[in-house]
Amino acid sequence: MDSLAGYLATICVTVVATYLSQFLRPKIKIRYWLPHSFMFSIPNNQLNSAPSSTQIITPDGSVLAPPAAPSNYWLLMQALTIQNFGRESAEWVEIAHRQKPDFFQLHPALNYTESTAPSGEHILRVNSLAPREFFTIQFLGFAQKPELAFIRSPAGHASLMPWVTVRKYPRWIYLLLQLVMIAGTAFCVYWIIRGGIFALKHVGF
């Protein structure tokens, strides 16, 4: 009976260890969020103080009035931040938009390449992203709005991370919270061990 219980315990421990190793091994975890996005509406009279006097002459010699300028011009400023929250480096990260953005810039500067997919998407491919490393793409749109299609890496498609702006507290408050969390974890582990010992004694193993 004791040998059978030992075999069963060994099998259970092996299965649990194999299952937990899937979560403990280093992984790539790419997430992204939009820190800000703002659309400026610029009145036409702020860009062109004097009316245009350009005339259009047709082949038959008649003169046409110039086309009316739009009352407002639109200027979009948007940022996209991408970070590797995993413990394994991503060999590449691809950011795809439905169309090529009017203007964009990476900060900090990273090595990247550009290409166009057969379906027309604009693909920006960052060469590598180390664990905990992040970068931000700043967009400036004046003709069309950047429309994100997907972000992916060797681990698969990245996920959008919800975020909110929070107040930053003094350092001693964070240290106190960490101390409370450590104490609570130690308390829980202690009673789990005590409960396991109690169960083993009464089960008969």
C-alpha positions as CSV (number, residue, x, y, z in Angstrom):
1,M,0.0,0.0,0.0
2,D,2.8,2.4,0.9
3,S,4.6,1.7,-2.4
4,L,1.4,2.3,-4.4
5,A,0.8,5.6,-2.6
6,G,4.4,6.6,-3.3
7,Y,4.0,5.8,-7.0
8,L,0.7,7.8,-7.1
9,A,2.4,10.7,-5.3
10,T,5.3,10.7,-7.8
11,I,3.0,10.7,-10.8
12,C,0.9,13.6,-9.3
13,V,4.0,15.6,-8.5
14,T,5.4,15.0,-12.0
15,V,2.1,16.0,-13.7
16,V,1.8,19.2,-11.6
17,A,5.4,20.1,-12.1
18,T,5.1,19.7,-15.9
19,Y,1.9,21.8,-15.9
20,L,3.4,24.6,-13.9
21,S,6.6,24.6,-16.0
22,Q,4.4,25.8,-18.9
23,F,3.7,29.0,-17.0
24,L,7.2,29.4,-15.4
25,R,9.3,29.1,-18.6
26,P,10.3,32.4,-20.3
27,K,7.7,33.7,-22.8
28,I,7.1,36.5,-25.2
29,K,4.2,38.7,-24.1
30,I,3.6,41.8,-26.4
31,R,1.0,44.3,-25.3
32,Y,0.1,47.7,-26.6
33,W,-1.9,50.8,-25.7
34,L,-2.6,54.3,-27.0
35,P,-1.2,57.0,-24.6
36,H,-2.9,59.8,-26.4
37,S,-4.8,60.8,-29.5
38,F,-6.0,64.3,-30.4
39,M,-7.5,65.8,-33.5
40,F,-6.8,69.5,-34.2
41,S,-9.3,71.5,-36.2
42,I,-7.4,74.4,-37.7
43,P,-9.5,77.2,-39.3
44,N,-8.5,78.0,-42.9
45,N,-8.1,81.7,-42.1
46,Q,-5.2,80.8,-39.7
47,L,-3.3,79.1,-42.5
48,N,-4.1,81.5,-45.4
49,S,-4.5,85.0,-44.1
50,A,-5.0,86.4,-47.7
51,P,-7.6,84.9,-50.1
52,S,-6.2,83.1,-53.1
53,S,-6.3,85.0,-56.4
54,T,-5.4,82.0,-58.6
55,Q,-7.6,81.7,-61.6
56,I,-8.3,78.7,-63.7
57,I,-8.4,79.2,-67.5
58,T,-10.1,76.6,-69.6
59,P,-9.0,75.6,-73.2
60,D,-11.8,77.8,-74.7
61,G,-10.4,80.8,-72.9
62,S,-13.0,81.2,-70.2
63,V,-12.0,82.0,-66.7
64,L,-13.2,79.9,-63.8
65,A,-13.2,80.9,-60.1
66,P,-10.7,78.9,-57.9
67,P,-12.3,76.1,-55.9
68,A,-13.4,77.1,-52.5
69,A,-11.0,76.2,-49.7
70,P,-12.2,74.0,-46.9
71,S,-13.3,75.9,-43.8
72,N,-11.2,73.7,-41.5
73,Y,-8.1,71.6,-41.9
74,W,-7.7,68.5,-39.7
75,L,-4.4,67.5,-38.1
76,L,-4.2,64.3,-36.0
77,M,-1.6,63.6,-33.4
78,Q,-1.5,60.0,-32.0
79,A,0.9,57.7,-30.1
80,L,1.1,53.9,-30.0
81,T,3.2,52.3,-27.3
82,I,4.3,48.6,-27.6
83,Q,6.1,46.7,-24.8
84,N,7.4,43.2,-24.3
85,F,6.1,42.2,-20.8
86,G,7.6,38.7,-21.2
87,R,11.0,37.3,-20.1
88,E,12.1,36.2,-23.6
89,S,13.2,38.5,-26.4
90,A,11.0,38.9,-29.4
91,E,13.0,38.4,-32.6
92,W,10.7,40.7,-34.5
93,V,7.5,42.7,-34.0
94,E,5.2,43.7,-36.9
95,I,2.8,46.7,-36.8
96,A,0.3,46.7,-39.6
97,H,-2.0,49.6,-40.7
98,R,-4.7,49.6,-43.3
99,Q,-2.8,52.3,-45.2
100,K,0.6,53.9,-44.8
101,P,0.4,56.7,-42.2
102,D,1.2,60.2,-43.4
103,F,4.2,60.5,-41.0
104,F,5.5,58.5,-38.1
105,Q,8.6,58.4,-35.9
106,L,9.8,55.8,-33.4
107,H,11.0,56.8,-29.9
108,P,13.5,55.6,-28.9
109,A,15.0,55.0,-32.3
110,L,15.0,51.3,-33.3
111,N,16.0,49.4,-36.4
112,Y,13.0,48.7,-38.6
113,T,11.9,47.9,-42.1
114,E,8.8,48.9,-44.1
115,S,6.9,46.8,-46.6
116,T,3.4,46.6,-48.2
117,A,1.4,43.4,-48.0
118,P,-0.4,42.0,-51.0
119,S,-3.7,43.1,-49.5
120,G,-2.4,46.7,-49.2
121,E,-1.6,47.0,-45.5
122,H,1.5,48.9,-44.5
123,I,3.8,46.7,-42.4
124,L,6.4,48.2,-40.1
125,R,8.7,45.5,-38.8
126,V,10.9,46.1,-35.7
127,N,14.0,43.9,-35.7
128,S,13.9,42.9,-32.0
129,L,12.4,43.7,-28.6
130,A,14.1,42.7,-25.4
131,P,12.3,41.7,-22.2
132,R,10.6,44.7,-20.6
133,E,11.7,46.9,-23.5
134,F,9.2,49.3,-25.0
135,F,8.9,51.9,-27.7
136,T,6.4,54.5,-28.9
137,I,5.4,55.3,-32.4
138,Q,4.3,59.0,-32.8
139,F,1.9,59.6,-35.7
140,L,1.1,62.8,-37.5
141,G,-1.9,62.6,-39.8
142,F,-3.1,65.3,-42.2
143,A,-4.5,63.4,-45.1
144,Q,-5.8,60.2,-43.4
145,K,-6.2,58.7,-40.0
146,P,-3.8,55.9,-39.0
147,E,-6.0,52.7,-38.8
148,L,-4.3,49.9,-36.9
149,A,-4.8,46.4,-38.4
150,F,-2.8,44.2,-36.0
151,I,0.4,43.9,-34.0
152,R,2.1,40.5,-33.9
153,S,5.3,38.7,-32.9
154,P,6.6,35.1,-32.9
155,A,4.3,34.5,-30.0
156,G,1.2,35.5,-31.9
157,H,-1.0,38.6,-32.0
158,A,-0.5,41.3,-29.4
159,S,-3.3,42.3,-27.1
160,L,-4.6,45.7,-26.2
161,M,-3.8,46.7,-22.6
162,P,-6.4,48.8,-20.7
163,W,-4.8,51.6,-18.8
164,V,-5.8,54.7,-16.7
165,T,-3.9,57.7,-15.4
166,V,-3.3,57.3,-11.6
167,R,-1.7,59.5,-9.0
168,K,1.9,58.7,-8.0
169,Y,2.3,58.3,-4.3
170,P,5.4,58.8,-2.1
171,R,7.9,55.9,-2.2
172,W,7.3,55.0,1.5
173,I,3.7,54.1,0.7
174,Y,4.7,51.7,-2.0
175,L,7.3,50.1,0.3
176,L,4.6,49.8,3.0
177,L,2.2,48.1,0.5
178,Q,5.0,45.7,-0.5
179,L,5.7,44.8,3.1
180,V,2.0,44.1,3.7
181,M,1.8,41.9,0.6
182,I,4.9,39.9,1.7
183,A,3.5,39.4,5.2
184,G,0.2,38.3,3.8
185,T,1.8,35.9,1.4
186,A,4.0,34.4,4.1
187,F,0.9,34.0,6.4
188,C,-1.0,32.2,3.7
189,V,1.9,29.9,2.8
190,Y,2.4,29.0,6.5
191,W,-1.2,27.9,6.9
192,I,-1.2,26.0,3.7
193,I,1.8,24.0,4.8
194,R,0.2,23.5,8.2
195,G,-3.0,22.3,6.6
196,G,-1.0,20.0,4.3
197,I,0.8,18.4,7.2
198,F,-2.4,18.0,9.1
199,A,-4.1,16.3,6.2
200,L,-1.1,13.9,5.6
201,K,-1.1,12.8,9.2
202,H,-4.8,12.0,9.2
203,V,-5.0,10.4,5.8
204,G,-2.4,7.9,6.8
205,F,0.4,8.5,4.2
